[in-house]
């Protein structure tokens, strides 16, 4: 049975070079969020390691696990113990040579009630994700939980209105975006403010256009992709934190700082969602008869 009001907890955390330590720290912060009344808790993208996609290294495929697997067993037990919905981004080993960046959704009884495989995979300096991740093949999904119907996408997906729309149209009340995004230190002074503003703006626009809550969960801190003592030469990435929750009209309810760990707690009120959609009926007025060419790469 879904709730009319519920609280979400967003865990903004830094990550060490030790995957086991990161899992322990993440679980501790999930417990903290639950103690503060969160019914749904979301962790950042690939929280078990520093962001390893800063280099192409075939040995790092050893970090991946099957789903279900050891990490999902631990996370499932925590969700069941706390009676919460838990969203966790994992490096999925689907088959030899086939890997995904996958969000796993655990219901309040610990059941793995859904998975979402990241659809949009970037390939940019220090974000070499195409080397590691096969694009998702499950489509955009909303997942029924005992709290509410929830949608999750992952990081680079947050720049694409199509993913947000298709997930919202399936009845998601909240779109969660576990994320790992930061500044190149050499670019921060010139471009950093505008980059962060664009990131924040596009996600608030998903909330407004679809009349849903949007919850964005980033990591924080400077990382060189250090996994068990092996780093990327160079200046690394400064993850900009800034996790936030906004309501269906884009009003920011809670927001974290750029430079420290935090646990954001915010309330979801489905009456607010209903009121916004009644007064700003974007879904009602869509011209679904006129959008067929949206599937074209470019309209020449």
BATOR-962464 format. One record per residue (C-alpha): residue number from 1; residue in one letter; x, y, z; chain. Coordinates in steps of 0.1 Angstrom, whole numbers, always signed. Example, Ala and Ser with C-alpha at 12.3 -4.5 7.8 and 13.67 -1.06 7.14 Angstrom:
BEGIN
resi->1 | resn->A | u->+123 | v->-45 | w->+78 | chain->A
resi->2 | resn->S | u->+137 | v->-11 | w->+71 | chain->A
# end
This chain:
BEGIN
resi->1 | resn->X | u->+0 | v->+0 | w->+0 | chain->A
resi->2 | resn->X | u->+15 | v->+33 | w->-10 | chain->A
resi->3 | resn->X | u->+17 | v->+64 | w->+12 | chain->A
resi->4 | resn->X | u->+2 | v->+98 | w->+6 | chain->A
resi->5 | resn->X | u->+32 | v->+114 | w->+23 | chain->A
resi->6 | resn->X | u->+66 | v->+99 | w->+29 | chain->A
resi->7 | resn->X | u->+102 | v->+110 | w->+35 | chain->A
resi->8 | resn->X | u->+132 | v->+104 | w->+13 | chain->A
resi->9 | resn->X | u->+168 | v->+103 | w->+24 | chain->A
resi->10 | resn->X | u->+196 | v->+112 | w->+0 | chain->A
resi->11 | resn->X | u->+231 | v->+101 | w->+11 | chain->A
resi->12 | resn->X | u->+258 | v->+124 | w->-2 | chain->A
resi->13 | resn->X | u->+291 | v->+107 | w->+6 | chain->A
resi->14 | resn->X | u->+328 | v->+106 | w->-2 | chain->A
resi->15 | resn->X | u->+344 | v->+74 | w->-13 | chain->A
resi->16 | resn->X | u->+377 | v->+58 | w->-2 | chain->A
resi->17 | resn->X | u->+400 | v->+35 | w->-21 | chain->A
resi->18 | resn->X | u->+386 | v->+5 | w->-2 | chain->A
resi->19 | resn->X | u->+354 | v->-10 | w->-15 | chain->A
resi->20 | resn->X | u->+346 | v->-29 | w->+17 | chain->A
resi->21 | resn->X | u->+350 | v->+3 | w->+37 | chain->A
resi->22 | resn->X | u->+327 | v->+22 | w->+13 | chain->A
resi->23 | resn->X | u->+300 | v->-4 | w->+17 | chain->A
resi->24 | resn->X | u->+302 | v->-2 | w->+55 | chain->A
resi->25 | resn->X | u->+301 | v->+36 | w->+54 | chain->A
resi->26 | resn->X | u->+272 | v->+36 | w->+31 | chain->A
resi->27 | resn->X | u->+252 | v->+12 | w->+52 | chain->A
resi->28 | resn->X | u->+260 | v->+34 | w->+83 | chain->A
resi->29 | resn->X | u->+246 | v->+64 | w->+65 | chain->A
resi->30 | resn->X | u->+215 | v->+45 | w->+54 | chain->A
resi->31 | resn->X | u->+209 | v->+37 | w->+90 | chain->A
resi->32 | resn->X | u->+213 | v->+74 | w->+99 | chain->A
resi->33 | resn->X | u->+188 | v->+84 | w->+72 | chain->A
resi->34 | resn->X | u->+163 | v->+59 | w->+85 | chain->A
resi->35 | resn->X | u->+167 | v->+72 | w->+121 | chain->A
resi->36 | resn->X | u->+158 | v->+106 | w->+107 | chain->A
resi->37 | resn->X | u->+125 | v->+92 | w->+94 | chain->A
resi->38 | resn->X | u->+134 | v->+84 | w->+58 | chain->A
resi->39 | resn->X | u->+111 | v->+58 | w->+41 | chain->A
resi->40 | resn->X | u->+131 | v->+57 | w->+9 | chain->A
resi->41 | resn->X | u->+169 | v->+61 | w->+9 | chain->A
resi->42 | resn->X | u->+191 | v->+65 | w->-22 | chain->A
resi->43 | resn->X | u->+229 | v->+62 | w->-24 | chain->A
resi->44 | resn->X | u->+252 | v->+78 | w->-50 | chain->A
resi->45 | resn->X | u->+263 | v->+62 | w->-83 | chain->A
resi->46 | resn->X | u->+288 | v->+34 | w->-79 | chain->A
resi->47 | resn->X | u->+293 | v->+42 | w->-42 | chain->A
resi->48 | resn->X | u->+314 | v->+11 | w->-35 | chain->A
resi->49 | resn->X | u->+345 | v->+26 | w->-51 | chain->A
resi->50 | resn->X | u->+361 | v->+58 | w->-61 | chain->A
resi->51 | resn->X | u->+350 | v->+67 | w->-96 | chain->A
resi->52 | resn->X | u->+372 | v->+42 | w->-115 | chain->A
resi->53 | resn->X | u->+360 | v->+52 | w->-150 | chain->A
resi->54 | resn->X | u->+387 | v->+79 | w->-150 | chain->A
resi->55 | resn->X | u->+408 | v->+53 | w->-168 | chain->A
resi->56 | resn->X | u->+404 | v->+23 | w->-191 | chain->A
resi->57 | resn->X | u->+417 | v->-7 | w->-171 | chain->A
resi->58 | resn->X | u->+405 | v->-42 | w->-179 | chain->A
resi->59 | resn->X | u->+415 | v->-54 | w->-144 | chain->A
resi->60 | resn->X | u->+387 | v->-32 | w->-129 | chain->A
resi->61 | resn->X | u->+361 | v->-54 | w->-144 | chain->A
resi->62 | resn->X | u->+369 | v->-76 | w->-114 | chain->A
resi->63 | resn->X | u->+350 | v->-51 | w->-92 | chain->A
resi->64 | resn->X | u->+317 | v->-61 | w->-109 | chain->A
resi->65 | resn->X | u->+292 | v->-85 | w->-92 | chain->A
resi->66 | resn->X | u->+261 | v->-104 | w->-104 | chain->A
resi->67 | resn->X | u->+227 | v->-92 | w->-94 | chain->A
resi->68 | resn->X | u->+216 | v->-109 | w->-72 | chain->A
resi->69 | resn->X | u->+250 | v->-113 | w->-55 | chain->A
resi->70 | resn->X | u->+270 | v->-105 | w->-24 | chain->A
resi->71 | resn->X | u->+263 | v->-67 | w->-24 | chain->A
resi->72 | resn->X | u->+226 | v->-71 | w->-30 | chain->A
resi->73 | resn->X | u->+224 | v->-96 | w->-2 | chain->A
resi->74 | resn->X | u->+239 | v->-70 | w->+23 | chain->A
resi->75 | resn->X | u->+217 | v->-42 | w->+10 | chain->A
resi->76 | resn->X | u->+186 | v->-64 | w->+10 | chain->A
resi->77 | resn->X | u->+192 | v->-73 | w->+46 | chain->A
resi->78 | resn->X | u->+195 | v->-36 | w->+56 | chain->A
resi->79 | resn->X | u->+163 | v->-26 | w->+38 | chain->A
resi->80 | resn->X | u->+145 | v->-54 | w->+55 | chain->A
resi->81 | resn->X | u->+159 | v->-46 | w->+89 | chain->A
resi->82 | resn->X | u->+150 | v->-9 | w->+87 | chain->A
resi->83 | resn->X | u->+117 | v->-14 | w->+68 | chain->A
resi->84 | resn->X | u->+128 | v->+11 | w->+41 | chain->A
resi->85 | resn->X | u->+130 | v->+12 | w->+3 | chain->A
resi->86 | resn->X | u->+167 | v->+13 | w->-7 | chain->A
resi->87 | resn->X | u->+181 | v->+24 | w->-41 | chain->A
resi->88 | resn->X | u->+217 | v->+15 | w->-48 | chain->A
resi->89 | resn->X | u->+238 | v->+19 | w->-79 | chain->A
resi->90 | resn->X | u->+260 | v->-12 | w->-86 | chain->A
resi->91 | resn->X | u->+285 | v->-24 | w->-111 | chain->A
resi->92 | resn->X | u->+267 | v->-54 | w->-126 | chain->A
resi->93 | resn->X | u->+284 | v->-84 | w->-140 | chain->A
resi->94 | resn->X | u->+257 | v->-99 | w->-163 | chain->A
resi->95 | resn->X | u->+279 | v->-124 | w->-182 | chain->A
resi->96 | resn->X | u->+316 | v->-127 | w->-191 | chain->A
resi->97 | resn->X | u->+325 | v->-95 | w->-210 | chain->A
resi->98 | resn->X | u->+290 | v->-80 | w->-204 | chain->A
resi->99 | resn->X | u->+286 | v->-54 | w->-177 | chain->A
resi->100 | resn->X | u->+261 | v->-27 | w->-168 | chain->A
resi->101 | resn->X | u->+258 | v->+3 | w->-145 | chain->A
resi->102 | resn->X | u->+227 | v->-8 | w->-127 | chain->A
resi->103 | resn->X | u->+204 | v->+7 | w->-100 | chain->A
resi->104 | resn->X | u->+188 | v->-19 | w->-77 | chain->A
resi->105 | resn->X | u->+156 | v->-12 | w->-58 | chain->A
resi->106 | resn->X | u->+149 | v->-31 | w->-26 | chain->A
resi->107 | resn->X | u->+115 | v->-30 | w->-11 | chain->A
resi->108 | resn->X | u->+107 | v->-26 | w->+26 | chain->A
resi->109 | resn->X | u->+108 | v->-64 | w->+31 | chain->A
resi->110 | resn->X | u->+142 | v->-67 | w->+14 | chain->A
resi->111 | resn->X | u->+129 | v->-80 | w->-19 | chain->A
resi->112 | resn->X | u->+148 | v->-69 | w->-50 | chain->A
resi->113 | resn->X | u->+117 | v->-54 | w->-66 | chain->A
resi->114 | resn->X | u->+133 | v->-39 | w->-96 | chain->A
resi->115 | resn->X | u->+165 | v->-30 | w->-115 | chain->A
resi->116 | resn->X | u->+173 | v->-3 | w->-140 | chain->A
resi->117 | resn->X | u->+203 | v->-5 | w->-163 | chain->A
resi->118 | resn->X | u->+218 | v->+29 | w->-172 | chain->A
resi->119 | resn->X | u->+207 | v->+38 | w->-207 | chain->A
resi->120 | resn->X | u->+229 | v->+67 | w->-217 | chain->A
resi->121 | resn->X | u->+266 | v->+60 | w->-214 | chain->A
resi->122 | resn->X | u->+291 | v->+89 | w->-216 | chain->A
resi->123 | resn->X | u->+326 | v->+88 | w->-231 | chain->A
resi->124 | resn->X | u->+344 | v->+120 | w->-221 | chain->A
resi->125 | resn->X | u->+378 | v->+128 | w->-206 | chain->A
resi->126 | resn->X | u->+380 | v->+110 | w->-172 | chain->A
resi->127 | resn->X | u->+344 | v->+96 | w->-178 | chain->A
resi->128 | resn->X | u->+353 | v->+66 | w->-199 | chain->A
resi->129 | resn->X | u->+322 | v->+47 | w->-192 | chain->A
resi->130 | resn->X | u->+317 | v->+32 | w->-226 | chain->A
resi->131 | resn->X | u->+348 | v->+10 | w->-219 | chain->A
resi->132 | resn->X | u->+330 | v->-6 | w->-189 | chain->A
resi->133 | resn->X | u->+293 | v->-4 | w->-194 | chain->A
resi->134 | resn->X | u->+269 | v->-19 | w->-220 | chain->A
resi->135 | resn->X | u->+239 | v->+4 | w->-225 | chain->A
resi->136 | resn->X | u->+208 | v->-7 | w->-206 | chain->A
resi->137 | resn->X | u->+183 | v->-29 | w->-224 | chain->A
resi->138 | resn->X | u->+155 | v->-29 | w->-198 | chain->A
resi->139 | resn->X | u->+141 | v->+5 | w->-209 | chain->A
resi->140 | resn->X | u->+129 | v->+32 | w->-186 | chain->A
resi->141 | resn->X | u->+110 | v->+18 | w->-157 | chain->A
resi->142 | resn->X | u->+88 | v->+28 | w->-127 | chain->A
resi->143 | resn->X | u->+89 | v->+4 | w->-98 | chain->A
resi->144 | resn->X | u->+61 | v->-5 | w->-74 | chain->A
resi->145 | resn->X | u->+72 | v->-4 | w->-38 | chain->A
resi->146 | resn->X | u->+52 | v->-5 | w->-6 | chain->A
resi->147 | resn->X | u->+59 | v->+32 | w->-2 | chain->A
resi->148 | resn->X | u->+51 | v->+45 | w->-37 | chain->A
resi->149 | resn->X | u->+57 | v->+40 | w->-74 | chain->A
resi->150 | resn->X | u->+93 | v->+52 | w->-79 | chain->A
resi->151 | resn->X | u->+115 | v->+57 | w->-109 | chain->A
resi->152 | resn->X | u->+153 | v->+57 | w->-110 | chain->A
resi->153 | resn->X | u->+177 | v->+67 | w->-137 | chain->A
resi->154 | resn->X | u->+215 | v->+71 | w->-134 | chain->A
resi->155 | resn->X | u->+237 | v->+101 | w->-138 | chain->A
resi->156 | resn->X | u->+242 | v->+108 | w->-175 | chain->A
resi->157 | resn->X | u->+205 | v->+99 | w->-180 | chain->A
resi->158 | resn->X | u->+198 | v->+132 | w->-161 | chain->A
resi->159 | resn->X | u->+205 | v->+153 | w->-192 | chain->A
resi->160 | resn->X | u->+178 | v->+136 | w->-213 | chain->A
resi->161 | resn->X | u->+142 | v->+147 | w->-210 | chain->A
resi->162 | resn->X | u->+130 | v->+116 | w->-229 | chain->A
resi->163 | resn->X | u->+140 | v->+93 | w->-200 | chain->A
resi->164 | resn->X | u->+124 | v->+114 | w->-174 | chain->A
resi->165 | resn->X | u->+92 | v->+117 | w->-194 | chain->A
resi->166 | resn->X | u->+89 | v->+79 | w->-202 | chain->A
resi->167 | resn->X | u->+95 | v->+71 | w->-165 | chain->A
resi->168 | resn->X | u->+70 | v->+97 | w->-153 | chain->A
resi->169 | resn->X | u->+44 | v->+84 | w->-177 | chain->A
resi->170 | resn->X | u->+45 | v->+51 | w->-160 | chain->A
resi->171 | resn->X | u->+33 | v->+67 | w->-128 | chain->A
resi->172 | resn->X | u->+65 | v->+74 | w->-109 | chain->A
resi->173 | resn->X | u->+60 | v->+99 | w->-82 | chain->A
resi->174 | resn->X | u->+97 | v->+105 | w->-76 | chain->A
resi->175 | resn->X | u->+126 | v->+103 | w->-101 | chain->A
resi->176 | resn->X | u->+158 | v->+93 | w->-84 | chain->A
resi->177 | resn->X | u->+192 | v->+101 | w->-100 | chain->A
resi->178 | resn->X | u->+221 | v->+84 | w->-83 | chain->A
resi->179 | resn->X | u->+250 | v->+104 | w->-97 | chain->A
resi->180 | resn->X | u->+288 | v->+109 | w->-99 | chain->A
resi->181 | resn->X | u->+296 | v->+142 | w->-115 | chain->A
resi->182 | resn->X | u->+323 | v->+167 | w->-108 | chain->A
resi->183 | resn->X | u->+347 | v->+194 | w->-121 | chain->A
resi->184 | resn->X | u->+379 | v->+189 | w->-139 | chain->A
resi->185 | resn->X | u->+401 | v->+210 | w->-116 | chain->A
resi->186 | resn->X | u->+417 | v->+229 | w->-145 | chain->A
resi->187 | resn->X | u->+383 | v->+239 | w->-158 | chain->A
resi->188 | resn->X | u->+365 | v->+248 | w->-125 | chain->A
resi->189 | resn->X | u->+374 | v->+285 | w->-123 | chain->A
resi->190 | resn->X | u->+363 | v->+292 | w->-158 | chain->A
resi->191 | resn->X | u->+334 | v->+268 | w->-163 | chain->A
resi->192 | resn->X | u->+325 | v->+254 | w->-130 | chain->A
resi->193 | resn->X | u->+297 | v->+277 | w->-119 | chain->A
resi->194 | resn->X | u->+279 | v->+274 | w->-153 | chain->A
resi->195 | resn->X | u->+283 | v->+236 | w->-154 | chain->A
resi->196 | resn->X | u->+267 | v->+231 | w->-120 | chain->A
resi->197 | resn->X | u->+239 | v->+255 | w->-129 | chain->A
resi->198 | resn->X | u->+231 | v->+237 | w->-161 | chain->A
resi->199 | resn->X | u->+231 | v->+203 | w->-142 | chain->A
resi->200 | resn->X | u->+207 | v->+217 | w->-115 | chain->A
resi->201 | resn->X | u->+185 | v->+234 | w->-140 | chain->A
resi->202 | resn->X | u->+180 | v->+205 | w->-163 | chain->A
resi->203 | resn->X | u->+169 | v->+183 | w->-135 | chain->A
resi->204 | resn->X | u->+145 | v->+208 | w->-120 | chain->A
resi->205 | resn->X | u->+130 | v->+211 | w->-155 | chain->A
resi->206 | resn->X | u->+123 | v->+173 | w->-154 | chain->A
resi->207 | resn->X | u->+103 | v->+179 | w->-122 | chain->A
resi->208 | resn->X | u->+83 | v->+208 | w->-138 | chain->A
resi->209 | resn->X | u->+77 | v->+192 | w->-172 | chain->A
resi->210 | resn->X | u->+64 | v->+160 | w->-157 | chain->A
resi->211 | resn->X | u->+48 | v->+171 | w->-124 | chain->A
resi->212 | resn->X | u->+70 | v->+148 | w->-103 | chain->A
resi->213 | resn->X | u->+95 | v->+151 | w->-75 | chain->A
resi->214 | resn->X | u->+132 | v->+148 | w->-85 | chain->A
resi->215 | resn->X | u->+158 | v->+135 | w->-61 | chain->A
resi->216 | resn->X | u->+195 | v->+138 | w->-71 | chain->A
resi->217 | resn->X | u->+222 | v->+121 | w->-51 | chain->A
resi->218 | resn->X | u->+259 | v->+130 | w->-59 | chain->A
resi->219 | resn->X | u->+291 | v->+120 | w->-43 | chain->A
resi->220 | resn->X | u->+316 | v->+146 | w->-29 | chain->A
resi->221 | resn->X | u->+353 | v->+150 | w->-26 | chain->A
resi->222 | resn->X | u->+384 | v->+149 | w->-48 | chain->A
resi->223 | resn->X | u->+391 | v->+115 | w->-64 | chain->A
resi->224 | resn->X | u->+419 | v->+101 | w->-86 | chain->A
resi->225 | resn->X | u->+401 | v->+69 | w->-93 | chain->A
resi->226 | resn->X | u->+421 | v->+52 | w->-65 | chain->A
resi->227 | resn->X | u->+410 | v->+15 | w->-61 | chain->A
resi->228 | resn->X | u->+430 | v->-4 | w->-36 | chain->A
resi->229 | resn->X | u->+460 | v->+18 | w->-40 | chain->A
resi->230 | resn->X | u->+460 | v->+23 | w->-78 | chain->A
resi->231 | resn->X | u->+452 | v->+58 | w->-90 | chain->A
resi->232 | resn->X | u->+450 | v->+77 | w->-123 | chain->A
resi->233 | resn->X | u->+480 | v->+100 | w->-129 | chain->A
resi->234 | resn->X | u->+469 | v->+136 | w->-130 | chain->A
resi->235 | resn->X | u->+446 | v->+160 | w->-111 | chain->A
resi->236 | resn->X | u->+416 | v->+137 | w->-109 | chain->A
resi->237 | resn->X | u->+380 | v->+150 | w->-104 | chain->A
resi->238 | resn->X | u->+364 | v->+172 | w->-78 | chain->A
resi->239 | resn->X | u->+329 | v->+158 | w->-73 | chain->A
resi->240 | resn->X | u->+307 | v->+188 | w->-66 | chain->A
resi->241 | resn->X | u->+281 | v->+173 | w->-42 | chain->A
resi->242 | resn->X | u->+251 | v->+196 | w->-44 | chain->A
resi->243 | resn->X | u->+226 | v->+167 | w->-40 | chain->A
resi->244 | resn->X | u->+190 | v->+180 | w->-39 | chain->A
resi->245 | resn->X | u->+153 | v->+173 | w->-38 | chain->A
resi->246 | resn->X | u->+128 | v->+194 | w->-57 | chain->A
resi->247 | resn->X | u->+90 | v->+193 | w->-58 | chain->A
resi->248 | resn->X | u->+68 | v->+190 | w->-89 | chain->A
resi->249 | resn->X | u->+72 | v->+226 | w->-97 | chain->A
resi->250 | resn->X | u->+109 | v->+226 | w->-94 | chain->A
resi->251 | resn->X | u->+110 | v->+242 | w->-59 | chain->A
resi->252 | resn->X | u->+141 | v->+230 | w->-41 | chain->A
resi->253 | resn->X | u->+131 | v->+214 | w->-8 | chain->A
resi->254 | resn->X | u->+166 | v->+204 | w->+4 | chain->A
resi->255 | resn->X | u->+201 | v->+209 | w->-10 | chain->A
resi->256 | resn->X | u->+236 | v->+198 | w->+2 | chain->A
resi->257 | resn->X | u->+268 | v->+218 | w->+0 | chain->A
resi->258 | resn->X | u->+295 | v->+213 | w->-26 | chain->A
resi->259 | resn->X | u->+323 | v->+203 | w->-2 | chain->A
resi->260 | resn->X | u->+310 | v->+180 | w->+26 | chain->A
resi->261 | resn->X | u->+291 | v->+148 | w->+32 | chain->A
resi->262 | resn->X | u->+255 | v->+152 | w->+41 | chain->A
resi->263 | resn->X | u->+222 | v->+133 | w->+45 | chain->A
resi->264 | resn->X | u->+193 | v->+152 | w->+31 | chain->A
resi->265 | resn->X | u->+158 | v->+144 | w->+43 | chain->A
resi->266 | resn->X | u->+128 | v->+158 | w->+24 | chain->A
resi->267 | resn->X | u->+91 | v->+151 | w->+24 | chain->A
resi->268 | resn->X | u->+71 | v->+139 | w->-6 | chain->A
resi->269 | resn->X | u->+35 | v->+150 | w->-6 | chain->A
resi->270 | resn->X | u->+13 | v->+134 | w->-33 | chain->A
resi->271 | resn->X | u->-14 | v->+160 | w->-27 | chain->A
resi->272 | resn->X | u->+12 | v->+186 | w->-38 | chain->A
resi->273 | resn->X | u->+19 | v->+166 | w->-69 | chain->A
resi->274 | resn->X | u->-19 | v->+164 | w->-77 | chain->A
resi->275 | resn->X | u->-23 | v->+202 | w->-71 | chain->A
resi->276 | resn->X | u->+6 | v->+211 | w->-94 | chain->A
resi->277 | resn->X | u->-7 | v->+189 | w->-122 | chain->A
resi->278 | resn->X | u->-42 | v->+203 | w->-119 | chain->A
resi->279 | resn->X | u->-30 | v->+239 | w->-122 | chain->A
resi->280 | resn->X | u->-2 | v->+232 | w->-147 | chain->A
resi->281 | resn->X | u->-16 | v->+204 | w->-168 | chain->A
resi->282 | resn->X | u->+13 | v->+197 | w->-190 | chain->A
resi->283 | resn->X | u->+6 | v->+160 | w->-193 | chain->A
resi->284 | resn->X | u->-30 | v->+168 | w->-203 | chain->A
resi->285 | resn->X | u->-20 | v->+192 | w->-231 | chain->A
resi->286 | resn->X | u->+7 | v->+171 | w->-247 | chain->A
resi->287 | resn->X | u->+2 | v->+167 | w->-285 | chain->A
resi->288 | resn->X | u->+10 | v->+130 | w->-286 | chain->A
resi->289 | resn->X | u->-3 | v->+128 | w->-322 | chain->A
resi->290 | resn->X | u->+26 | v->+151 | w->-333 | chain->A
resi->291 | resn->X | u->+57 | v->+136 | w->-317 | chain->A
resi->292 | resn->X | u->+65 | v->+106 | w->-339 | chain->A
resi->293 | resn->X | u->+97 | v->+121 | w->-353 | chain->A
resi->294 | resn->X | u->+112 | v->+124 | w->-318 | chain->A
resi->295 | resn->X | u->+128 | v->+90 | w->-325 | chain->A
resi->296 | resn->X | u->+148 | v->+105 | w->-354 | chain->A
resi->297 | resn->X | u->+185 | v->+112 | w->-347 | chain->A
resi->298 | resn->X | u->+181 | v->+145 | w->-365 | chain->A
resi->299 | resn->X | u->+153 | v->+160 | w->-387 | chain->A
resi->300 | resn->X | u->+170 | v->+172 | w->-418 | chain->A
# end
